[in-house]
Amino acid sequence: MAASSIIQFLSFSFLLFLCSSFAQTSFRPKALVVPVTKHASTLQYVTKINQRTPLVPVNLVVHLGGEFLWVDCDNGYVSSSYRPVRCRSAQCSLAKSAACGDCFSGPRPGCNNNTCGVFPHNPIIRTSTSGELAEDVVSVDSTNGFNPGKAADVSRFIFSCAPTSLLEGLATGAVGMAGLGRTRIGLPSQFSAAFSFHRKFAVCLSSSTGVIFFGDGPYHFLLNVEASQLLTYTPLLINPVSTAGASVAGQPSADYFIGVKSIQVEDKSVAVNTSLLKIDSQGNGGTKISTVDPYTVLETSIFKAVTNAFIKAAAARNITRVAAVKPFKVCFSPDNVLATRLGASVPWITLVLQGQSARWTITGSNSMVDLRDSGKNALCLAVLDGGVEPRTSIVIGGYQLEDNLLQFDLATSRLGFSSTLLGRQTTCANFNFTSNA
């Protein structure tokens, strides 16, 4: 067979695989929606999908940089539609797996012979284990951007089994993690392949309830706010070295990185080592966005520079510094701090990003944690010291993401961000989950 014919045959075969792998009902939604709830004690963000046959609700911790969906298959996983992914199959290739193995106590979900292996990771306890790659039914609600609608099913959604021990540290009731990362088997890529919509997703977290959209906007919130119209854009950068707990050599990171050019406090630039803001050839440095880190974490020299500038700007407003309250190092008395629609009236922090006029403004609602409800008369800066030579120089944590809509466009590799929605008199808790489209 000629080389061109072989290439055409392989391309056609791969297309057939994609169609069969993501087979679903004839219903083709333009977008999907899932709810998110913040877990009070762990500060993790938990979503819910339906999985298996018969369908059961599955609670999952949202992991923005997670490579795939993984669930505990050791404890009560029952499904008539479960299928292990075989070694050297097209699905195994899609997962970029080089692992293959047998299980001698099976067969059961998570334990079968001649199966493709991956490495589910729990970043909370920084642990990875081996896990069987599998397929099963997944069902989530469609949306028109205003309300949830008819449920949409993917009959052969790729995920990984994991042992019960990997649930350590996760929010109560969670049975795994929802990986939204930049991989072909992350939730965004699988949903877009299944329903042929744009390879985009949007995250809107809050201190109570929030929402994740898969697919393009509109993204409507109560008080008639269409949040996709508020977005400013910056490129998404690819870290060439995996940041996962376990990976294959040469595999890029599934995390979402952006280019911070400078940091300002009260519109004044903070002097930092700009080389730390770049990703080097070893995958170190740069800025990533995280839903599993509750607060922003800065490399020590950046932390000192930013907090010193903030303390100075706060003093100019007659805001009094008080003793630190763990885990925070910089705290203030609330006595001279006014409450505004945008949170505590404190100096604003701005991340100047790549892209025209791309400025991510962090107001008091996302920079200060009010500890008065816990018996401490303090407002603390929600930024932590990440130490010297951390893997990533800046990790933008969940608290800084709350009530900001973030749209991740995987096809064009760009991030759209709204800055706080509070100025528009709405929040990420204001998506209308109460009625169906």
KAWO-V134997 format. One line per field, one symbol per residue. phi: phi as a letter, one per 40 degrees, with the letter a starting at -180 (. if undefined). psi: psi as a letter, one per 40 degrees, with the letter a starting at -180 (. if undefined). burial: I if it has 16 or more other C-alpha atoms within 10 Angstrom, else O. A space follows every 50 residues. Layout:
phi=???
psi=???
burial=???
This chain:
phi=.cdccccccccccccccdcccbcacccbccababcbbcccccgcbbbbbb agbccbcbcbccbdcccacbbcbcbgcbacbcbcccdfcccccccfcbca abbcbccadgaacfbcbbbdbbccbfbbbcaccabacbbbccabgbacbc cbbbcbccabcacdcccdgcddgcbibccbccbcbcdcccccccbfbdcb abbbcacbbaabbbhcccbcbdggbbcccccbbaccbbccbdbccaacdg cccccbbbcccabbbfgbcccbcccccbccccgcggbbbbbbccbcbbdd ccdccccccccccccccgcccbccbdccbbbbcccbbccbdcgdcbdcbb ccbchcfcbccbcdcbbbbcccccgbcabbccbbccgcfccbcbbccdcc ccgbcbbbbccbfabbbcfcccccgaacccccccbcc
psi=hidddddddddddddddddddfiaiehgieiiiiihhhhddefihhihih iihihihhhhhhgdeidihiihedgfhhheehhihiifidddddefheih iiheeaiihegiifihiagihhedefhiiiihhiiihhhiiiieediiai ihhhdghhaiiiiddeeheiiheheaihheigieeiddddddddefiigi ihhhiieciaihhhiiaighiiffhgdeeeiiiiihihhehieidiiihe hiieihiihhdihihfehhhhihedeeihieeeiaahihheehdihhiid dddddddddddddddeefhhiiiihieiehiihedehihidfahgihihh hhiiihfghhhhaddedhhheddeehgihihfhiheihfidhdhhhidde ehfhhhhhhddefihhieahedeefiieefhgeeii.
burial=OOOOOOOOOOOOOOOOOIOOIIIIOOOOIIIIIIIIIIIOOOIIIIIIII IIOOOOOIIIIIIIIIIIIIIIIIOOOIIOOIIIIIIOOIIIOOIIIOII OIOOOOOOIIIIIIIIIIIIIIIOOOIIIIIIIIIIIIIIIIIIIIIIIO OIIIIIIIIIIIIOOIIOOIIOOIIIIIIIIIIIIIIIIIIIIIIOIIII IIIIIIIOIIIIIIIIIIIIIOOOIOIIOOIIIIIIIIIIIIIIOOIOOO OIIIIIIIIIOIIIIOOOIIOIOOOIIIIOOOIIIIIIIIIIIIIIIIII IIIOOIIOIIIOIIOOOOIIIIOOOOOIIIIIIIOOIOOOOIIIIIIIII IIIIOOOIIIIIIIIIIIIIOOOOOOIIIIIIIIIIOOOOIIIIIIIIII IIIIIIIIIIOOIIIIIIIIIIOOOIIIIIIOIOOOO
